[in-house]
Amino acid sequence: MFSKDIIEGYRSIFSTASIADACDQIIGETTFLPFEIKNRINDKKIVGPAVTILEDIAEENLPPQHALDAIDESEEGSVIVISGCAALETVAVWGGLMTAGAVANKHEGAVLNGGLRDLAEIRRDYDFPVYAKTVSPGTTLGRFKTVSSNKPVTIGEVTIYPGDLIIGDIDGVVCVPKDKVLDVLEVAKSIDDRELEQARLIIQSGSLREGLAKYGRI
């Protein structure tokens, strides 16, 4: 969906902080996910288009079929995004077998508004980046079911549409609307460059105030 230049351009941005700030300027609304959603496996950055999955409460003992199908059917480099009601944080919506499928299909990562399990296995065997709200040993079977795929989902204040660009690193996760990726990338690069110059000035001058006065960024 996105060109290699766009993906690599976002990968070269030093931090999601610059992307979040660029989104504030271009879009004027929150595009970063809640702070609880963090990489539970490693420090790898992810950049890729969202494949969205919605889950809901269920009493039937059903597999997460929409998620399983999405892992096998989505394009290489996708980010699997799973969301649902607040109670989803009490169970694991992702684990070792789903990770194996994602690695086999060369996906970029997973972002979960819910729990993750099998951390030791994922770290040992796959080193695959999974950004999750919680960690839980509990299964969704008999508790939740997937109800749709590639429909808009909401995480915190952010509505994620299929194909939006997901960027995650050790600072957190940002969702850039697919029709704003070029504008946001340009501004994020400018923020990165200016902040590097500003930091150098602060070190050289020995004054935080001087750096703030010249560049107006904090």
C-alpha positions as a Python dict, from the first residue, in 0.01 Angstrom:
ca = {
    (1, 'M'): (0, 0, 0),
    (2, 'F'): (282, 241, 87),
    (3, 'S'): (600, 277, -116),
    (4, 'K'): (932, 156, 18),
    (5, 'D'): (1047, 520, 34),
    (6, 'I'): (758, 613, 264),
    (7, 'I'): (813, 314, 493),
    (8, 'E'): (1186, 377, 513),
    (9, 'G'): (1126, 749, 558),
    (10, 'Y'): (918, 684, 868),
    (11, 'R'): (1165, 424, 989),
    (12, 'S'): (1438, 688, 972),
    (13, 'I'): (1249, 930, 1198),
    (14, 'F'): (1435, 918, 1527),
    (15, 'S'): (1132, 892, 1755),
    (16, 'T'): (755, 859, 1742),
    (17, 'A'): (757, 1183, 1943),
    (18, 'S'): (844, 1375, 1627),
    (19, 'I'): (565, 1197, 1439),
    (20, 'A'): (311, 1267, 1714),
    (21, 'D'): (411, 1636, 1711),
    (22, 'A'): (383, 1646, 1332),
    (23, 'C'): (34, 1495, 1355),
    (24, 'D'): (-63, 1762, 1609),
    (25, 'Q'): (37, 2026, 1353),
    (26, 'I'): (-109, 1865, 1042),
    (27, 'I'): (-418, 1687, 1178),
    (28, 'G'): (-487, 1878, 1498),
    (29, 'E'): (-601, 1581, 1704),
    (30, 'T'): (-451, 1301, 1911),
    (31, 'T'): (-298, 1023, 1703),
    (32, 'F'): (-89, 847, 1968),
    (33, 'L'): (-222, 544, 2153),
    (34, 'P'): (-253, 513, 2533),
    (35, 'F'): (76, 484, 2718),
    (36, 'E'): (-2, 134, 2844),
    (37, 'I'): (39, -4, 2492),
    (38, 'K'): (410, -79, 2472),
    (39, 'N'): (645, -331, 2317),
    (40, 'R'): (650, -629, 2551),
    (41, 'I'): (909, -828, 2355),
    (42, 'N'): (1198, -605, 2245),
    (43, 'D'): (1291, -250, 2143),
    (44, 'K'): (1223, -293, 1772),
    (45, 'K'): (1053, -15, 1579),
    (46, 'I'): (757, -107, 1359),
    (47, 'V'): (627, 75, 1052),
    (48, 'G'): (343, -69, 847),
    (49, 'P'): (-21, -45, 737),
    (50, 'A'): (-290, -144, 986),
    (51, 'V'): (-495, -459, 949),
    (52, 'T'): (-773, -414, 1204),
    (53, 'I'): (-956, -676, 1411),
    (54, 'L'): (-1249, -615, 1648),
    (55, 'E'): (-1330, -848, 1937),
    (56, 'D'): (-1636, -863, 2164),
    (57, 'I'): (-1759, -1058, 2463),
    (58, 'A'): (-1883, -1412, 2395),
    (59, 'E'): (-1972, -1719, 2596),
    (60, 'E'): (-1912, -1964, 2310),
    (61, 'N'): (-1580, -2142, 2290),
    (62, 'L'): (-1478, -1985, 1958),
    (63, 'P'): (-1134, -1933, 1802),
    (64, 'P'): (-1036, -1575, 1701),
    (65, 'Q'): (-1115, -1659, 1340),
    (66, 'H'): (-1097, -1309, 1193),
    (67, 'A'): (-752, -1260, 1344),
    (68, 'L'): (-629, -1601, 1229),
    (69, 'D'): (-750, -1534, 875),
    (70, 'A'): (-597, -1186, 872),
    (71, 'I'): (-257, -1322, 973),
    (72, 'D'): (-256, -1564, 678),
    (73, 'E'): (-423, -1336, 423),
    (74, 'S'): (-278, -988, 485),
    (75, 'E'): (5, -842, 283),
    (76, 'E'): (364, -880, 395),
    (77, 'G'): (470, -596, 624),
    (78, 'S'): (127, -546, 782),
    (79, 'V'): (67, -449, 1144),
    (80, 'I'): (-213, -654, 1301),
    (81, 'V'): (-420, -427, 1527),
    (82, 'I'): (-668, -585, 1769),
    (83, 'S'): (-914, -389, 1981),
    (84, 'G'): (-1243, -427, 2165),
    (85, 'C'): (-1408, -342, 2495),
    (86, 'A'): (-1211, -252, 2809),
    (87, 'A'): (-1238, -606, 2945),
    (88, 'L'): (-1014, -727, 2663),
    (89, 'E'): (-719, -624, 2877),
    (90, 'T'): (-793, -913, 3117),
    (91, 'V'): (-705, -1187, 2866),
    (92, 'A'): (-445, -1256, 2598),
    (93, 'V'): (-564, -1178, 2246),
    (94, 'W'): (-224, -1281, 2105),
    (95, 'G'): (26, -1555, 2182),
    (96, 'G'): (297, -1781, 2050),
    (97, 'L'): (108, -1955, 1772),
    (98, 'M'): (-28, -1630, 1630),
    (99, 'T'): (325, -1494, 1642),
    (100, 'A'): (451, -1795, 1447),
    (101, 'G'): (189, -1724, 1181),
    (102, 'A'): (281, -1356, 1168),
    (103, 'V'): (651, -1436, 1131),
    (104, 'A'): (576, -1695, 860),
    (105, 'N'): (382, -1430, 668),
    (106, 'K'): (651, -1164, 723),
    (107, 'H'): (433, -917, 910),
    (108, 'E'): (581, -611, 1076),
    (109, 'G'): (430, -643, 1423),
    (110, 'A'): (113, -648, 1631),
    (111, 'V'): (-63, -378, 1835),
    (112, 'L'): (-311, -497, 2096),
    (113, 'N'): (-567, -307, 2298),
    (114, 'G'): (-565, -614, 2518),
    (115, 'G'): (-336, -874, 2667),
    (116, 'L'): (-43, -1080, 2541),
    (117, 'R'): (85, -1417, 2657),
    (118, 'D'): (371, -1658, 2577),
    (119, 'L'): (628, -1380, 2618),
    (120, 'A'): (913, -1620, 2694),
    (121, 'E'): (837, -1823, 2381),
    (122, 'I'): (805, -1516, 2158),
    (123, 'R'): (1129, -1368, 2291),
    (124, 'R'): (1315, -1696, 2258),
    (125, 'D'): (1191, -1812, 1919),
    (126, 'Y'): (1080, -1508, 1721),
    (127, 'D'): (1189, -1173, 1870),
    (128, 'F'): (873, -1039, 1704),
    (129, 'P'): (755, -695, 1821),
    (130, 'V'): (419, -703, 1998),
    (131, 'Y'): (282, -383, 2148),
    (132, 'A'): (23, -479, 2409),
    (133, 'K'): (-180, -308, 2679),
    (134, 'T'): (-135, -588, 2933),
    (135, 'V'): (15, -931, 2988),
    (136, 'S'): (-217, -1217, 3087),
    (137, 'P'): (-200, -1598, 3080),
    (138, 'G'): (-575, -1622, 3013),
    (139, 'T'): (-728, -1728, 2682),
    (140, 'T'): (-1007, -1554, 2494),
    (141, 'L'): (-1178, -1890, 2433),
    (142, 'G'): (-1517, -1888, 2606),
    (143, 'R'): (-1476, -1519, 2689),
    (144, 'F'): (-1433, -1322, 2365),
    (145, 'K'): (-1467, -1371, 1992),
    (146, 'T'): (-1354, -1177, 1687),
    (147, 'V'): (-1648, -1008, 1517),
    (148, 'S'): (-1495, -823, 1222),
    (149, 'S'): (-1178, -750, 1030),
    (150, 'N'): (-1066, -446, 832),
    (151, 'K'): (-1327, -220, 991),
    (152, 'P'): (-1241, 91, 1196),
    (153, 'V'): (-1141, 21, 1556),
    (154, 'T'): (-1083, 262, 1843),
    (155, 'I'): (-796, 256, 2092),
    (156, 'G'): (-805, 533, 2350),
    (157, 'E'): (-885, 855, 2164),
    (158, 'V'): (-768, 721, 1828),
    (159, 'T'): (-982, 561, 1559),
    (160, 'I'): (-768, 339, 1339),
    (161, 'Y'): (-886, 268, 985),
    (162, 'P'): (-760, -21, 775),
    (163, 'G'): (-453, 94, 587),
    (164, 'D'): (-358, 373, 826),
    (165, 'L'): (15, 378, 893),
    (166, 'I'): (119, 244, 1234),
    (167, 'I'): (454, 346, 1379),
    (168, 'G'): (576, 210, 1710),
    (169, 'D'): (899, 241, 1908),
    (170, 'I'): (1012, 260, 2270),
    (171, 'D'): (824, 590, 2314),
    (172, 'G'): (488, 444, 2208),
    (173, 'V'): (261, 397, 1909),
    (174, 'V'): (128, 655, 1662),
    (175, 'C'): (-137, 608, 1393),
    (176, 'V'): (-103, 832, 1086),
    (177, 'P'): (-416, 848, 867),
    (178, 'K'): (-335, 703, 527),
    (179, 'D'): (-423, 1023, 343),
    (180, 'K'): (-183, 1229, 558),
    (181, 'V'): (131, 1014, 549),
    (182, 'L'): (328, 1236, 310),
    (183, 'D'): (245, 1563, 487),
    (184, 'V'): (320, 1418, 830),
    (185, 'L'): (647, 1261, 712),
    (186, 'E'): (771, 1594, 575),
    (187, 'V'): (696, 1780, 898),
    (188, 'A'): (833, 1499, 1117),
    (189, 'K'): (1164, 1509, 927),
    (190, 'S'): (1181, 1885, 979),
    (191, 'I'): (1113, 1843, 1352),
    (192, 'D'): (1387, 1580, 1378),
    (193, 'D'): (1641, 1805, 1202),
    (194, 'R'): (1555, 2115, 1405),
    (195, 'E'): (1565, 1927, 1736),
    (196, 'L'): (1910, 1789, 1658),
    (197, 'E'): (2035, 2140, 1580),
    (198, 'Q'): (1869, 2276, 1893),
    (199, 'A'): (2024, 2011, 2115),
    (200, 'R'): (2369, 2087, 1972),
    (201, 'L'): (2323, 2458, 2044),
    (202, 'I'): (2217, 2386, 2402),
    (203, 'I'): (2527, 2173, 2460),
    (204, 'Q'): (2761, 2420, 2289),
    (205, 'S'): (2619, 2729, 2459),
    (206, 'G'): (2560, 2569, 2796),
    (207, 'S'): (2212, 2723, 2799),
    (208, 'L'): (1874, 2560, 2764),
    (209, 'R'): (1711, 2904, 2743),
    (210, 'E'): (1928, 3003, 2445),
    (211, 'G'): (1825, 2689, 2257),
    (212, 'L'): (1459, 2746, 2332),
    (213, 'A'): (1480, 3112, 2233),
    (214, 'K'): (1633, 3036, 1893),
    (215, 'Y'): (1422, 2734, 1793),
    (216, 'G'): (1104, 2777, 1998),
    (217, 'R'): (1066, 2404, 2056),
    (218, 'I'): (1035, 2210, 2378),
}
